[in-house]
């Protein structure tokens, strides 16, 4: 790609010619981070009593409802991000940082000692 073409891509965020956009891949990764964060958030909300997920599968208890809601949030996030970014070149550093932050927060939210602090 020439310098002028790279400047156009940077200015408009759209990919031209035969280069494949990286937006769909980053949409999948960021949505995975959002799903991980949703899992942690739902667990914390459940533990402090603000949200009680129904038991969708009795032997598993409430965890079946919590994970089902988190999966639905992940799928919606993926669909929305993919639709918005499917033809775009996305800044990988920002999205990777946000994904890492969401995953870490999701893990912390599912960590039982955190619940006792709330």
Backbone as a chain_set.jsonl record, in Angstrom:
{"seq": "XXXXXXXXXXXXXXXXXXXXXXXXXXXXXXXXXXXXXXXXXXXXXXXXXXXXXXXXXXXXXXXXXXXXXXXXXXXXXXXXXXXXXXXXXXXXXXXXXXXXXXXXXXXXXXXXXXXXXX", "coords": {"N": [[0.826, -1.161, 0.0], [0.464, 2.222, -0.74], [1.749, 5.315, 0.659], [-0.171, 7.344, 0.568], [-2.521, 5.84, 0.348], [-2.473, 4.509, 2.821], [-2.79, 6.688, 4.526], [-5.37, 7.441, 3.836], [-6.797, 5.201, 4.749], [-6.238, 5.393, 7.481], [-7.438, 7.845, 8.014], [-10.165, 7.483, 7.437], [-10.781, 4.994, 8.409], [-11.563, 2.874, 6.929], [-11.02, 0.061, 4.834], [-9.457, -0.289, 1.738], [-9.133, -1.594, -1.606], [-7.398, -4.694, -1.964], [-6.83, -5.471, 0.6], [-7.609, -7.156, 3.587], [-9.943, -6.287, 6.092], [-9.331, -5.748, 9.619], [-11.293, -5.537, 11.449], [-13.521, -7.446, 11.911], [-12.187, -9.542, 13.275], [-11.166, -8.249, 15.568], [-13.577, -7.476, 16.627], [-14.644, -9.922, 17.425], [-12.785, -10.638, 19.414], [-12.975, -8.496, 21.292], [-15.664, -8.736, 21.999], [-15.581, -11.173, 23.31], [-14.156, -10.445, 25.582], [-16.039, -8.684, 26.67], [-18.071, -10.505, 27.206], [-16.796, -12.057, 29.193], [-16.519, -10.106, 31.185], [-19.239, -9.615, 31.627], [-20.003, -12.036, 32.773], [-18.593, -11.952, 35.251], [-19.755, -9.609, 36.333], [-22.485, -10.304, 36.526], [-22.318, -12.394, 38.361], [-21.352, -11.006, 40.643], [-23.487, -9.182, 41.038], [-25.479, -11.028, 41.609], [-24.489, -12.151, 43.989], [-24.583, -9.977, 45.759], [-27.229, -9.594, 45.903], [-28.761, -8.085, 44.085], [-29.541, -9.08, 41.647], [-31.005, -12.002, 40.661], [-30.408, -14.802, 38.997], [-32.378, -17.092, 37.203], [-32.627, -20.629, 37.806], [-31.877, -22.497, 35.202], [-31.306, -25.068, 34.62], [-31.872, -27.496, 36.745], [-30.041, -29.297, 38.253], [-27.623, -27.844, 38.047], [-28.197, -25.438, 39.173], [-28.311, -21.932, 40.021], [-26.122, -21.114, 38.548], [-26.45, -21.927, 35.941], [-28.329, -20.154, 34.875], [-26.972, -17.695, 35.218], [-24.688, -17.989, 33.569], [-25.94, -18.373, 31.129], [-27.169, -15.881, 30.658], [-24.842, -14.335, 30.467], [-23.695, -15.424, 28.153], [-25.608, -14.668, 26.273], [-25.286, -11.878, 26.366], [-22.665, -11.717, 25.406], [-23.048, -12.715, 22.761], [-24.769, -10.756, 21.657], [-23.112, -8.501, 21.876], [-21.046, -9.295, 20.155], [-22.41, -9.483, 17.692], [-23.253, -6.813, 17.302], [-20.79, -5.37, 17.345], [-19.449, -6.651, 15.22], [-21.107, -6.0, 13.056], [-20.72, -3.235, 12.989], [-17.95, -2.993, 12.598], [-17.154, -4.51, 10.404], [-16.04, -3.728, 7.94], [-13.851, -2.233, 8.57], [-10.656, -0.935, 9.603], [-9.208, -1.475, 12.564], [-7.851, 0.022, 15.514], [-5.505, -1.832, 16.991], [-4.14, -1.844, 19.463], [-5.651, -0.345, 21.323], [-8.066, -1.834, 21.376], [-7.167, -4.366, 22.148], [-6.182, -3.754, 24.685], [-8.538, -2.942, 25.999], [-9.955, -5.353, 25.845], [-8.328, -7.04, 27.414], [-8.578, -5.724, 29.888], [-11.363, -6.066, 30.375], [-11.474, -8.889, 30.568], [-9.845, -9.375, 32.813], [-11.321, -7.977, 34.799], [-13.649, -9.502, 34.692], [-12.729, -11.99, 35.625], [-11.934, -11.271, 38.213], [-14.437, -10.603, 39.222], [-15.625, -13.091, 39.494], [-14.287, -14.21, 41.548], [-14.353, -15.68, 44.614], [-13.428, -14.505, 47.215], [-13.83, -11.767, 46.778], [-16.552, -11.423, 46.976], [-17.116, -11.529, 49.676], [-16.222, -9.113, 50.529], [-18.115, -7.383, 49.696]], "CA": [[0.0, 0.0, 0.0], [1.237, 3.465, -0.788], [1.566, 6.199, 1.817], [-1.459, 8.031, 0.413], [-3.569, 4.878, 0.672], [-2.442, 4.296, 4.271], [-3.366, 7.871, 5.158], [-6.822, 7.363, 3.638], [-7.309, 4.183, 5.665], [-6.156, 5.955, 8.829], [-8.378, 8.952, 8.14], [-11.553, 7.051, 7.361], [-10.97, 3.732, 9.097], [-12.061, 1.859, 6.001], [-9.983, -0.594, 4.056], [-9.734, -0.287, 0.305], [-8.376, -2.52, -2.454], [-7.454, -6.117, -1.66], [-6.461, -5.719, 1.989], [-8.724, -7.564, 4.423], [-10.046, -5.483, 7.314], [-9.139, -6.502, 10.851], [-12.438, -5.267, 12.313], [-14.248, -8.621, 12.393], [-11.388, -10.286, 14.253], [-11.155, -7.496, 16.812], [-14.94, -7.527, 17.169], [-14.767, -11.204, 18.118], [-11.983, -10.613, 20.637], [-13.549, -7.566, 22.263], [-16.918, -9.286, 22.506], [-15.22, -12.207, 24.283], [-13.863, -9.719, 26.805], [-17.31, -8.192, 27.204], [-18.741, -11.68, 27.779], [-16.127, -12.393, 30.446], [-16.919, -9.08, 32.149], [-20.649, -9.844, 31.95], [-20.048, -13.153, 33.716], [-18.197, -11.452, 36.563], [-20.742, -8.645, 36.814], [-23.704, -11.029, 36.907], [-22.013, -13.117, 39.601], [-21.305, -10.025, 41.731], [-24.856, -8.711, 41.271], [-26.189, -12.131, 42.249], [-23.989, -12.318, 45.352], [-25.022, -8.883, 46.635], [-28.678, -9.653, 45.963], [-29.453, -7.188, 43.161], [-30.026, -9.825, 40.484], [-30.995, -13.44, 40.873], [-30.645, -15.507, 37.742], [-33.146, -18.319, 37.43], [-31.955, -21.906, 37.55], [-32.42, -23.033, 33.953], [-31.052, -26.509, 34.68], [-31.933, -27.679, 38.192], [-28.825, -29.82, 38.899], [-26.561, -26.842, 38.059], [-28.626, -24.314, 39.998], [-28.303, -20.579, 39.463], [-25.007, -20.883, 37.611], [-26.934, -22.119, 34.569], [-28.951, -18.894, 34.453], [-25.948, -16.64, 35.128], [-23.859, -18.178, 32.371], [-26.778, -18.178, 29.945], [-27.268, -14.441, 30.441], [-23.538, -13.853, 30.007], [-23.537, -15.845, 26.752], [-26.475, -13.803, 25.463], [-24.623, -10.57, 26.28], [-21.522, -11.91, 24.502], [-23.532, -12.834, 21.381], [-25.259, -9.446, 21.223], [-21.933, -7.639, 21.691], [-20.348, -9.739, 18.949], [-23.208, -9.117, 16.521], [-23.217, -5.352, 17.135], [-19.43, -4.961, 16.963], [-19.146, -7.154, 13.876], [-21.853, -5.186, 12.085], [-20.132, -1.893, 12.909], [-16.528, -3.015, 12.256], [-16.841, -5.523, 9.392], [-15.249, -3.181, 6.834], [-12.956, -1.223, 9.148], [-9.338, -1.231, 10.149], [-9.357, -1.062, 13.956], [-6.62, 0.192, 16.286], [-5.373, -3.068, 17.759], [-3.652, -1.615, 20.827], [-6.782, 0.066, 22.162], [-9.035, -2.924, 21.53], [-6.525, -5.414, 22.945], [-6.137, -3.268, 26.069], [-9.899, -3.013, 26.529], [-10.275, -6.767, 26.003], [-7.599, -7.526, 28.58], [-9.214, -5.14, 31.068], [-12.642, -6.753, 30.584], [-11.22, -10.262, 31.024], [-9.36, -9.302, 34.197], [-12.458, -7.614, 35.646], [-14.546, -10.657, 34.74], [-12.136, -12.993, 36.518], [-12.027, -10.741, 39.576], [-15.835, -10.685, 39.634], [-15.994, -14.468, 39.832], [-13.366, -14.644, 42.601], [-15.164, -15.671, 45.835], [-13.095, -13.55, 48.285], [-14.387, -10.448, 46.476], [-17.942, -11.385, 47.401], [-17.186, -11.264, 51.118], [-15.96, -7.693, 50.732], [-19.327, -6.639, 49.347]], "C": [[0.884, 1.242, 0.0], [0.939, 4.31, 0.45], [0.22, 6.912, 1.749], [-2.615, 7.096, 0.768], [-3.628, 4.625, 2.177], [-3.043, 5.477, 5.016], [-4.881, 7.88, 5.007], [-7.441, 6.352, 4.585], [-7.304, 4.725, 7.082], [-7.206, 7.045, 9.031], [-9.82, 8.473, 8.207], [-11.826, 5.732, 8.065], [-11.517, 2.64, 8.2], [-10.917, 1.322, 5.162], [-10.397, -0.597, 2.601], [-8.857, -1.324, -0.375], [-8.496, -3.949, -1.954], [-7.07, -6.454, -0.218], [-7.705, -6.095, 2.793], [-8.765, -6.703, 5.688], [-9.833, -6.359, 8.547], [-10.312, -6.325, 11.817], [-13.195, -6.493, 12.79], [-13.479, -9.435, 13.436], [-11.366, -9.567, 15.6], [-12.54, -7.441, 17.439], [-15.145, -8.816, 17.953], [-13.993, -11.197, 19.434], [-12.571, -9.685, 21.696], [-14.858, -8.104, 22.832], [-16.66, -10.419, 23.496], [-14.873, -11.56, 25.626], [-15.122, -9.195, 27.469], [-18.096, -9.341, 27.834], [-18.125, -12.109, 29.099], [-16.507, -11.395, 31.536], [-18.371, -9.277, 32.572], [-20.795, -10.99, 32.943], [-19.702, -12.68, 35.123], [-19.214, -10.501, 37.161], [-22.017, -9.342, 37.285], [-23.485, -11.798, 38.2], [-22.0, -12.156, 40.786], [-22.71, -9.524, 42.054], [-25.695, -9.782, 41.964], [-25.774, -12.258, 43.721], [-24.421, -11.193, 46.283], [-26.55, -8.747, 46.656], [-29.43, -8.722, 45.038], [-30.042, -7.903, 41.948], [-29.918, -11.307, 40.795], [-31.358, -14.112, 39.563], [-31.423, -16.788, 38.033], [-32.299, -19.553, 37.147], [-32.59, -22.516, 36.299], [-32.239, -24.541, 33.851], [-30.873, -26.828, 36.155], [-30.653, -28.253, 38.819], [-27.671, -28.805, 38.968], [-26.924, -25.637, 38.914], [-28.548, -22.996, 39.253], [-27.184, -20.315, 38.477], [-25.462, -21.079, 36.162], [-27.593, -20.847, 34.039], [-27.935, -17.785, 34.285], [-25.114, -16.786, 33.867], [-24.669, -18.004, 31.095], [-26.944, -16.695, 29.637], [-25.954, -13.862, 29.927], [-23.297, -14.226, 28.545], [-24.411, -14.985, 25.841], [-25.866, -12.409, 25.299], [-23.441, -10.644, 25.319], [-21.986, -11.954, 23.038], [-24.042, -11.5, 20.838], [-24.084, -8.504, 20.964], [-21.2, -8.011, 20.408], [-21.108, -9.299, 17.697], [-23.129, -7.609, 16.247], [-21.84, -4.897, 16.668], [-19.075, -5.43, 15.558], [-19.847, -6.312, 12.813], [-21.219, -3.81, 11.905], [-18.715, -1.91, 12.356], [-16.185, -3.928, 11.087], [-16.005, -5.011, 8.221], [-14.22, -2.168, 7.316], [-11.615, -1.816, 9.569], [-9.341, -0.631, 11.559], [-7.988, -0.964, 14.622], [-6.471, -0.986, 17.254], [-4.932, -2.845, 19.196], [-4.802, -1.246, 21.758], [-7.75, -1.077, 22.415], [-8.439, -4.054, 22.361], [-6.462, -5.01, 24.412], [-7.518, -3.354, 26.72], [-10.307, -4.468, 26.772], [-9.605, -7.336, 27.238], [-8.216, -6.996, 29.871], [-10.534, -5.845, 31.385], [-12.439, -8.171, 31.105], [-10.759, -10.266, 32.48], [-10.504, -8.957, 35.149], [-13.46, -8.76, 35.764], [-14.031, -11.736, 35.669], [-12.237, -12.534, 37.971], [-13.464, -10.849, 40.092], [-16.279, -12.076, 40.013], [-15.124, -15.037, 40.952], [-14.083, -14.558, 43.948], [-14.719, -14.721, 46.945], [-13.616, -12.133, 48.018], [-15.806, -10.336, 47.028], [-18.056, -11.063, 48.881], [-16.905, -9.793, 51.43], [-17.191, -6.84, 50.456], [-20.346, -6.91, 50.39]], "O": [[1.919, 1.287, 0.664], [-0.01, 4.041, 1.187], [-0.453, 7.066, 2.768], [-3.576, 7.512, 1.415], [-4.715, 4.536, 2.747], [-3.728, 5.295, 6.022], [-5.599, 8.274, 5.926], [-8.495, 6.61, 5.164], [-8.274, 4.534, 7.816], [-7.794, 7.149, 10.107], [-10.615, 9.021, 8.971], [-12.984, 5.385, 8.296], [-11.897, 1.576, 8.689], [-9.975, 2.041, 4.827], [-11.551, -0.875, 2.272], [-7.936, -1.864, 0.238], [-9.581, -4.375, -1.559], [-6.996, -7.631, 0.134], [-8.736, -5.43, 2.693], [-7.724, -6.425, 6.283], [-10.117, -7.557, 8.527], [-10.312, -6.914, 12.898], [-13.495, -6.585, 13.981], [-14.075, -9.956, 14.379], [-11.526, -10.194, 16.647], [-12.66, -7.367, 18.662], [-15.751, -8.804, 19.024], [-14.483, -11.69, 20.45], [-12.653, -10.053, 22.868], [-15.129, -7.942, 24.022], [-17.442, -10.608, 24.429], [-15.251, -12.069, 26.68], [-15.257, -9.254, 28.691], [-18.717, -9.167, 28.882], [-18.842, -12.485, 30.026], [-16.783, -11.783, 32.672], [-18.698, -9.123, 33.748], [-21.62, -10.922, 33.854], [-20.426, -12.97, 36.076], [-19.507, -10.569, 38.354], [-22.563, -8.998, 38.334], [-24.376, -11.848, 39.047], [-22.578, -12.46, 41.829], [-23.084, -9.449, 43.225], [-26.529, -9.467, 42.813], [-26.621, -12.452, 44.592], [-24.607, -11.424, 47.477], [-27.092, -7.885, 47.348], [-30.643, -8.574, 45.187], [-30.946, -7.379, 41.297], [-28.848, -11.798, 41.153], [-32.487, -13.998, 39.084], [-31.142, -17.481, 39.01], [-31.369, -19.511, 36.342], [-33.721, -22.998, 36.349], [-32.936, -25.209, 33.087], [-29.855, -26.48, 36.753], [-30.213, -27.734, 39.844], [-26.829, -28.899, 39.861], [-26.04, -24.89, 39.335], [-28.697, -22.938, 38.033], [-27.275, -19.4, 37.66], [-24.911, -20.457, 35.254], [-27.423, -20.507, 32.868], [-28.008, -17.014, 33.328], [-24.862, -15.801, 33.173], [-24.141, -17.537, 30.085], [-26.867, -16.293, 28.476], [-25.955, -12.997, 29.051], [-22.751, -13.427, 27.783], [-23.984, -14.615, 24.748], [-25.925, -11.828, 24.215], [-23.238, -9.739, 24.51], [-21.389, -11.308, 22.178], [-23.776, -11.154, 19.687], [-24.06, -7.794, 19.959], [-20.78, -7.131, 19.656], [-20.504, -8.797, 16.749], [-22.959, -7.186, 15.104], [-21.728, -4.131, 15.711], [-18.465, -4.685, 14.79], [-19.251, -5.956, 11.796], [-21.185, -3.28, 10.794], [-18.301, -0.948, 11.709], [-15.001, -4.107, 10.801], [-15.322, -5.802, 7.57], [-13.768, -1.329, 6.536], [-11.479, -3.008, 9.844], [-9.463, 0.584, 11.72], [-7.085, -1.752, 14.34], [-7.227, -1.108, 18.217], [-5.33, -3.61, 20.075], [-4.908, -1.783, 22.861], [-8.204, -1.271, 23.543], [-9.132, -4.639, 23.193], [-6.67, -5.846, 25.292], [-7.643, -3.79, 27.864], [-10.932, -4.778, 27.786], [-10.24, -8.038, 28.025], [-8.362, -7.741, 30.841], [-10.792, -6.184, 32.54], [-13.165, -8.607, 31.999], [-11.231, -11.071, 33.283], [-10.64, -9.583, 36.2], [-14.051, -8.962, 36.825], [-14.803, -12.333, 36.419], [-12.587, -13.318, 38.852], [-13.681, -11.152, 41.266], [-17.225, -12.229, 40.786], [-15.218, -16.224, 41.267], [-14.397, -13.452, 44.39], [-15.594, -14.15, 47.597], [-13.821, -11.375, 48.966], [-16.212, -9.272, 47.495], [-19.0, -10.39, 49.296], [-17.308, -9.291, 52.479], [-17.291, -5.708, 50.929], [-21.46, -6.392, 50.314]]}, "num_chains": 1, "name": "protein.A"}
